[in-house]
């Protein structure tokens, strides 16, 4: 999803909340007790969001070998194994917990496929692929993809490198909060949980990071205030 970048004083820039997950508090008590059927009912609405997370974080070298939906299904099975041992599940932390398990599942798959002796996945790497699944590489590739035509492969590869170089001017925390809000489309409250911040602090950090992003990308051909909006997914 794409849209206009919010201004610093825009309500969308500091959107703190989504409606709480429906259901009584004891629902999550039953989930923690190992109610797999109930967990499945709660998991399904989160599945599209988790696919979006995996799609953004997936190492481009494995894009043709790993299906994000399959990764999310693997994470679902992994979550089922952990239900009885997880005390962190409640209505406010449910999606953050699902995301954590999904990213752990993805990390394990990265290791498995990238370190496999039977076939070196690095040989499959295209000119457009970033160096790895870290936030800077994923963010630079996503920004370049959102701006340029995929038919111009060489130009696209050069653009990814230019954007990645510009992003080095941002701190890792700034890159992460942009990625979480725009490309994983987490709410500000969820971002605060992931980063261990107060909700207000997360909102302030996001606005500052967005301002800094505009500044560093102003040196990259093709990026300005009118085009940056099309290269960033709209925050929730």
C-alpha positions in Angstrom: 0.0 0.0 0.0 1.3 3.5 -0.8 0.3 7.0 0.1 1.2 10.5 1.1 3.9 10.8 3.7 2.5 12.4 6.8 3.7 15.8 7.9 5.2 16.1 11.4 1.9 17.6 12.8 -0.4 15.2 10.9 -2.5 12.8 13.0 -1.3 10.0 10.8 2.3 10.6 11.7 1.6 9.9 15.4 -1.1 7.3 15.0 -0.7 5.4 18.3 -3.3 2.7 18.2 -5.4 0.3 16.4 -8.6 -1.0 18.0 -7.6 -3.7 20.6 -7.9 -7.3 19.5 -11.5 -8.4 20.1 -12.3 -10.9 22.7 -12.4 -11.3 26.5 -9.2 -11.3 28.5 -9.6 -15.0 29.4 -9.3 -15.8 25.6 -5.6 -15.4 25.9 -5.5 -17.4 29.1 -7.0 -20.3 27.1 -4.4 -19.7 24.3 -1.6 -19.8 26.8 -3.0 -23.0 28.2 -2.6 -24.6 24.8 -5.9 -24.1 23.1 -4.6 -24.6 19.6 -8.0 -24.2 17.9 -8.6 -20.8 19.5 -5.1 -19.8 18.7 -5.7 -20.6 15.0 -8.8 -18.4 15.0 -6.8 -15.5 16.4 -3.9 -16.2 14.1 -5.8 -16.0 10.8 -6.5 -12.2 10.9 -2.8 -11.6 11.5 -1.6 -13.8 8.7 -1.6 -11.1 5.9 0.3 -8.7 8.2 2.9 -11.4 8.9 3.2 -12.2 5.2 4.0 -8.5 4.7 6.7 -8.6 7.4 8.3 -11.7 5.8 8.1 -10.2 2.3 10.0 -7.2 3.5 12.6 -9.1 5.5 13.2 -11.9 3.1 16.8 -12.0 1.7 16.5 -11.2 -2.0 18.8 -14.1 -2.8 16.1 -16.4 -1.6 13.1 -14.6 -3.2 12.7 -17.4 -5.8 13.1 -20.2 -3.3 11.1 -19.2 -0.2 7.4 -18.3 -0.4 6.5 -15.7 2.3 3.2 -17.5 2.9 5.0 -20.8 3.5 7.3 -19.1 6.0 4.3 -17.7 7.9 2.7 -21.2 7.9 6.0 -22.6 9.4 5.9 -19.8 12.0 2.2 -20.8 12.8 3.3 -24.3 13.6 6.2 -23.0 15.6 3.9 -20.8 17.6 1.7 -23.8 18.4 4.7 -25.5 20.0 5.4 -22.6 22.2 1.9 -21.8 23.5 2.2 -23.5 26.8 5.5 -21.9 27.6 4.7 -18.3 26.6 3.4 -16.0 29.3 3.7 -12.9 27.1 0.5 -13.4 25.1 -2.2 -11.0 25.8 -4.4 -8.7 23.6 -1.8 -5.9 23.6 1.3 -8.1 22.7 -0.3 -10.8 20.6 0.8 -9.5 17.2 4.3 -8.5 18.4 4.8 -12.0 19.8 3.6 -13.6 16.5 6.0 -11.3 14.6 8.9 -12.3 16.9 8.3 -16.0 16.3 7.9 -15.4 12.6 11.2 -13.5 12.3 13.0 -16.3 14.3 11.5 -18.8 11.8 12.7 -16.7 8.9 16.2 -16.4 10.4 16.4 -20.2 10.7 15.4 -20.6 7.1 18.0 -18.0 6.0 20.7 -20.0 7.8 19.5 -23.2 6.3 19.3 -22.1 2.7 22.3 -19.7 2.6 24.6 -22.1 4.3 23.5 -25.2 2.5 26.5 -27.1 1.0 24.3 -28.8 -1.7 23.6 -25.5 -3.5 25.2 -22.1 -3.0 22.3 -19.7 -3.0 24.7 -16.8 -3.6 25.0 -18.0 -7.2 21.3 -17.1 -7.6 21.9 -13.5 -6.6 20.8 -10.9 -9.2 22.1 -7.4 -9.7 19.2 -6.1 -7.8 19.8 -8.1 -4.6 21.1 -6.3 -1.5 23.9 -7.8 0.5 21.7 -9.4 3.1 18.5 -9.4 5.0 19.5 -6.6 7.4 17.2 -3.6 7.8 19.4 -1.3 5.7 19.5 -3.6 2.8 15.8 -4.4 2.9 14.9 -0.8 3.3 17.1 0.5 0.4 15.8 -2.2 -1.9 12.1 -1.4 -0.9 12.6 2.3 -1.4 14.2 1.8 -4.8 11.5 -0.7 -5.9 8.8 1.8 -4.9 10.4 4.5 -7.1 11.7 3.0 -10.3 10.5 0.7 -13.1 11.6 -2.9 -12.6 12.2 -3.2 -16.3 15.5 -1.3 -16.1 17.6 -3.8 -14.2 20.9 -2.1 -14.3 19.5 1.3 -13.4 17.6 -0.4 -10.6 20.7 -2.0 -9.2 22.6 1.3 -9.3 19.6 3.0 -7.6 19.6 0.4 -4.8 23.3 1.1 -4.1 22.8 4.9 -4.1 19.9 4.6 -1.7 21.8 2.2 0.6 24.8 4.6 0.7 22.4 7.5 1.6 20.8 5.4 4.3 24.1 5.0 6.1 23.6 8.6 7.2 20.7 7.5 9.3 21.2 5.7 12.6 20.2 2.0 12.7 17.3 3.0 15.1 16.1 5.5 12.5 16.2 3.0 9.7 14.4 0.4 11.9 11.6 2.7 12.8 11.0 3.7 9.2 11.0 0.0 8.2 8.6 -0.9 11.0 6.1 1.9 10.4 6.1 2.0 6.6 7.1 -1.4 5.3 5.9 -3.8 8.0 3.1 -1.3 8.7 3.1 -1.7 12.5 1.1 0.7 14.5 3.0 3.2 16.7 2.0 1.2 19.8 3.4 -2.0 18.3 6.6 -0.2 17.3 7.0 1.0 20.9 6.7 -2.6 22.1 9.2 -3.9 19.6 11.8 -1.2 20.4 11.1 -1.0 24.1 10.0 2.6 24.1 7.1 4.6 25.5 4.4 5.2 22.8 5.0 9.0 22.8 8.8 8.5 22.5 8.3 6.1 19.6 6.1 8.7 17.8 8.6 11.5 18.3 11.5 9.2 17.1 9.4 8.2 14.0 8.8 11.9 13.0 12.5 12.7 13.5 13.5 9.7 11.5 11.2 10.6 8.6 12.5 14.1 8.5 16.1 12.8 8.4 15.1 10.3 5.7 13.9 13.2 3.5 17.2 14.9 4.0 19.5 12.0 3.1 17.5 10.9 0.1 17.4 14.5 -1.4 20.9 13.7 -2.8 19.7 10.6 -4.7 18.4 11.1 -8.2 14.7 10.7 -8.5 13.9 11.3 -4.8 12.1 14.5 -3.6 9.1 15.2 -1.4 6.7 14.5 -4.2 8.2 11.1 -5.1 9.2 9.8 -1.7 5.5 9.2 -0.9 5.3 6.7 -3.7 8.4 4.8 -2.5 7.1 4.4 1.1 4.2 2.3 2.2 1.6 4.4 4.0 1.9 4.0 7.8 -1.1 2.6 9.7 
